[in-house]
Amino acid sequence: MDSDEDLLDMYSGEDDFYSDDYKDSDNDDDGEPDYGFVEEDADDSAMIASHRSQKNYCVLKEEDILRHQVDDIERVSVVLSITEVEASILLRHYHWSVGKVHDEWFADEESVRNTVGILESPVVPPSDDTELTCGICFDSYPLEKIVSVSCGHPFCTTCWTGYISSTINDGPGCLMLRCPDPSCLAAVGHDMVDKLASDEDKEKYNRYFLRSYIEDNRKMKWCPAPGCDYAIDFVAGSGNYDVSCLCSFSFCWNCTEEAHRPVDCSTVSKWILKNSAESENMNWILANSKPCPRCKRPIEKNQGCMHMTCTPPCKYEFCWLCLGAWMDHGERTGGFYACNRYEVAKQEGQYDETERRREMAKNSLERYTHYYERWASNQTSRQKAMTDLQQLQTHNLEKLSDKQCTPESQLKFILEAWLQIIECRRVLKWTYAYGYYLPDHEHAKRVFFEYLQGEAESGLERLHQCVEKDLLQFLNAEGPSKDFNDFRTKLAGLTSVTKNYFENLVKALENGLADVDSHAACSSKSTSSKSTGCSSKTRGKGKGSSRTG
C-alpha cells in the first residue's frame, strides 16, 4: 500500500492559499464576490442559518399551521362528503395524514366509522317525551337542556360541561374524547367543546388541537429551542437533516439535537451521552484558564481564534489548544499545523505536562480530553463569533463605514467572513466527535481525515484571526487607510478558500472517507497492471529472439 505521505500528496492543492502574502482570489464578477451564503435582504436569523443551495423544509408560524390545518380539514370534508367536525376527528385519528384517511375510508367506510366513532345512525332512538333523564346525574330535564352526540345518549348540559372540563384539564387526551356512556365509543367533536366549555377550557382545547397537527404529524416537528413556537415542515429524501428556524436556532430534524452535519445522528447521540456521563470530571480537568508556557501566568481566552499572546513583558505567542509556540504552526515559519492530531501530540510528549498541570487522575481520560477540549473550544469560539457578528452589525459596521469613507453596502464581505466562521466552527466542532469514534485500525482513513481536518482548521484560524484582529487597525484608525482595499481582498479570498476547504471536508465525511478505499483500490490495480505489462513485454522479447535465432 502507498505510504501515508503519498496519500496526503494526492489530495494536496498546488497553491498555498493561506500564506500571509496571499492577496487575491479568483472572481469572475466585478465588485463584491458572491460566496453563495446569504441573500442581500436576509434578516439576522436567516443570515446565521445554514447556507444550503436548496431548502428541503419550510418554517411555519402559528398562523401558517392553522391555515394548513383548516385546509386539510376542508379537503377531507369535501372529498368524503362529511362535516368538518367529522373530518377533524378522522384526521386526528390518522395522525393528520390526508392520504391515509382517503385510503382507509374508501377501503372500508363502515369499519372506519366504527373505529373512529363517527356513527351514521344513533344507538339510542329519538324519544317523543318532553323530558329526558340525564345518564350521569339521573335528573330529568326538558329537551333543550339535554345534549347528545351521534350515538344519541342523553346527558344534561351541566354534566357535559363538567365532563368536558375535567377531560381538558387532564391534558391532550381530550382530543380523543368519547361519549360519557362507558359502553359507547361515539366521538365528541370540537363543536361540543365550543358549545358547552368555558372560555378558559376552549382556549386550552384549541391549543391542544393546534399542537396535535404538529406533534402527531410525521412530516412536522416543533423547533426545540426554548420558548420558540415555530414548527418545521420537512420534505424527506434529500439526505440532509439540518434545518434553521426563524429564531436562528439550527438543529437536526431527525434527532432534534443541534445541527451536526456532517456527523451522523448515532455518533452525536453517543458523544452527548459520554459528555453527560463524564461532565463532572471535565469540570475540573478543563479549567477556564491555562498558564502561559513561558511565564506561567494564568491566561484567559477572551477571543475566538487559537493564537494567544501573553501580556507584556512576556509577549509569548502560543497555541491555546496545545500550548506550543505559535511559530511552529505555520509553513511560513517552518512548522506544520497539527493540533488536531491526537497521536502526533501524544508521541511528542506534549501531554506529559498537561497531565501534571491539570492533575489528571486517569490515563483513560487523556484521549477523550483531547477531543472534548477541541469540541468545546470550537463551540466557545463559535458563540464568541456570533457575539462579535452582532456587535459588528449593531455598532462597528457604521463606525467602520464612517472611518473608511465606505458605504455599509460595500462592507458585506466582513459579514460574510463572520458567517463563514460561525458555520465552520460548527462543522469543525463535530468533526472532533467524528474523530473520537473513528476506529483505530482504519489507519489510512484516520490519516486522511486528520489531513483534511488540519487543512480546514488551519485555514479557519487564519480567517478568524484576520477578521478578528486585523480589522481592529481599521476600526481604530483616525481616517481612511490605503491598506483597506488590500484587507478587503485578503479577507474575501480567505473566506472563499476556507469555504472550499470545509466543503471538501464535509463531502469526505458524508461519504465515509470512501476516497481512501478508492485510492487504495486504484493503487492496487495500477501495481497489478504494471506487473502484467512487464511480463508481457518480457515474453515479447523472448519470442523475437527466437525468430532471430
WOSUL-V232344 format. One record per run of one state. SS is the DSSP state (hx for helix, st for strand, lp for the rest). FROM is the first residue (numbers start at 1). LEN is the number of residues. If there is no record, write none. Layout:
ss,from,len
SS,FROM,LEN
SS,FROM,LEN
This chain:
ss,from,len
lp,1,3
hx,4,7
lp,11,33
hx,44,5
lp,49,8
st,57,4
lp,61,1
hx,62,19
lp,81,3
hx,84,10
lp,94,4
hx,98,10
lp,108,1
hx,109,8
lp,117,14
st,131,3
lp,134,6
st,140,3
hx,143,3
st,146,2
lp,148,7
st,155,2
hx,157,13
lp,170,2
hx,172,5
lp,177,1
st,178,1
lp,179,8
st,187,1
lp,188,2
hx,190,7
lp,197,2
hx,199,17
lp,216,4
st,220,3
lp,223,8
st,231,4
lp,235,7
st,242,3
lp,245,5
st,250,3
lp,253,5
st,258,1
lp,259,6
hx,265,13
lp,278,1
hx,279,7
lp,286,3
st,289,3
lp,292,6
st,298,3
lp,301,6
st,307,3
lp,310,7
st,317,3
lp,320,5
st,325,1
hx,326,4
lp,330,1
hx,331,3
lp,334,8
hx,342,6
lp,348,2
hx,350,9
lp,359,6
hx,365,40
lp,405,3
hx,408,29
lp,437,6
hx,443,33
lp,476,8
hx,484,27
lp,511,3
hx,514,35
lp,549,1
